[in-house]
Amino acid sequence: MRRAARDDLASFAADARGLEAAATSPSASEAYRAALAAYERAELACDHARSPEDLRVVASTVALGRHELARARALLDGDEAPPSPRPCFFDARHGSGVREVEWDSRRVAACEADAERLERGAGRPVPYWDAPPEFRPWIEGQYGEARL
């Protein structure tokens, strides 16, 4: 689980580095700083985690930071800040769910790549509930509220 949390942090850091221009934009800099602060809190929480339950706050804080990055990106592009998104149902590291797809008799948010994969019938993404039980706190952190 710690490796999954670290992978999530690394992915988030790469996304933040790709948006460094937001730091110089008056409209986007606040959201970008909030994203970086979320990254720092998540990294510290991951370093101090001693049990799977401790990783819940890591996942929820990364989810909050991803939203701030999306807000910074939108403001940098001159767009309206997005509402708080639901993460991709199949893997929160994919980012926000950009459209609803049919999955197992219900509608879920999916990133563009997973939505296209489902449409093509190529491969079948695995939903979070098929993860081993020790991943439950990390998963719940991705789909729940951040505890700051």
C-alpha positions in Angstrom: 0.0 0.0 0.0 2.8 2.4 0.8 4.1 1.9 -2.7 0.7 2.8 -4.2 0.6 5.9 -2.0 4.2 6.8 -3.1 3.2 6.3 -6.8 0.2 8.5 -6.3 2.5 11.2 -4.8 5.0 10.9 -7.6 2.3 11.2 -10.2 0.9 14.3 -8.4 4.4 15.9 -8.2 4.9 15.3 -12.0 1.5 17.0 -12.7 2.5 19.9 -10.5 5.9 20.3 -12.2 4.1 20.4 -15.5 2.1 23.3 -14.4 4.8 25.5 -12.9 3.7 28.4 -15.2 0.7 28.8 -12.9 3.1 30.1 -10.2 3.6 33.3 -12.2 0.0 33.9 -13.1 -1.8 36.2 -10.7 -5.1 34.3 -11.2 -3.7 30.8 -10.9 -1.0 31.2 -8.3 -3.2 30.8 -5.3 -4.6 27.5 -6.6 -1.1 26.3 -7.5 0.3 27.2 -4.1 -2.7 25.3 -2.5 -1.8 22.3 -4.6 1.8 22.4 -3.5 0.8 22.7 0.1 -1.5 19.7 -0.3 1.5 17.8 -1.8 3.7 18.7 1.2 1.0 17.6 3.7 0.4 14.4 1.9 4.1 13.6 1.7 4.6 14.2 5.4 1.5 12.1 6.2 2.9 9.3 4.0 6.3 9.5 5.8 4.6 9.2 9.2 2.1 6.5 8.2 2.4 3.3 10.2 -0.7 1.5 9.2 -3.0 1.2 6.1 -5.5 3.4 7.9 -2.9 6.2 8.1 -2.8 6.3 4.3 -6.4 7.5 4.1 -5.3 11.1 4.8 -2.5 10.8 2.1 -5.0 9.8 -0.5 -7.6 12.4 0.4 -5.0 15.2 0.6 -3.7 14.2 -2.9 -7.3 14.3 -4.2 -7.7 17.8 -2.8 -4.3 18.8 -4.3 -5.3 17.4 -7.7 -8.5 19.5 -7.6 -6.3 22.6 -6.9 -4.1 21.7 -9.9 -7.1 21.5 -12.1 -8.3 24.8 -10.8 -4.9 26.4 -11.4 -4.8 24.9 -15.0 -8.3 26.3 -15.7 -7.5 29.8 -14.4 -4.2 29.8 -16.3 -6.1 29.0 -19.5 -8.6 31.8 -18.7 -11.4 29.3 -18.1 -13.8 29.1 -15.2 -12.5 27.1 -12.2 -14.0 23.6 -12.3 -16.3 22.3 -9.6 -14.8 19.8 -7.1 -14.5 16.7 -9.4 -15.0 13.0 -8.7 -11.8 11.1 -9.4 -11.7 8.4 -12.1 -13.6 5.5 -10.6 -11.0 3.0 -11.9 -7.8 4.8 -10.6 -7.7 8.2 -9.0 -4.2 8.7 -10.3 -5.8 9.1 -13.7 -7.2 12.4 -12.6 -10.8 13.6 -12.7 -13.6 11.6 -14.1 -14.3 13.6 -17.3 -17.5 11.7 -18.3 -20.0 9.2 -17.0 -19.8 5.6 -18.2 -21.9 2.6 -17.6 -20.2 0.1 -15.3 -21.8 -2.9 -13.7 -25.4 -1.5 -14.0 -24.5 2.0 -12.7 -23.0 5.3 -13.9 -19.5 6.1 -12.7 -17.0 8.9 -13.5 -14.1 7.8 -15.7 -11.1 9.5 -17.1 -11.0 9.9 -20.9 -8.6 6.9 -21.4 -10.7 4.5 -19.4 -14.0 5.7 -21.0 -12.5 5.1 -24.4 -11.1 1.7 -23.3 -14.6 0.7 -22.2 -16.2 1.9 -25.4 -13.7 -0.1 -27.5 -14.1 -3.2 -25.4 -10.3 -3.4 -25.1 -9.4 -4.6 -21.7 -11.5 -4.2 -18.7 -10.5 -1.7 -15.9 -10.6 -3.1 -12.4 -12.8 -1.2 -10.0 -11.4 -0.1 -6.6 -13.5 -2.7 -4.7 -11.4 -5.6 -6.3 -8.3 -4.3 -4.6 -7.0 -6.3 -1.6 -8.6 -5.3 1.8 -5.5 -3.5 3.0 -6.0 -0.9 0.3 -9.5 0.1 1.6 -8.3 3.2 3.7 -6.2 4.5 0.8 -9.2 4.0 -1.6 -11.6 5.6 0.8 -9.3 8.6 1.1 -9.4 9.1 -2.6 -13.2 9.1 -2.8 -13.9 10.8 0.6 -13.3 14.2 2.1 -9.8 15.4 3.0 -9.1 15.6 6.7 -6.7 18.5 7.1 
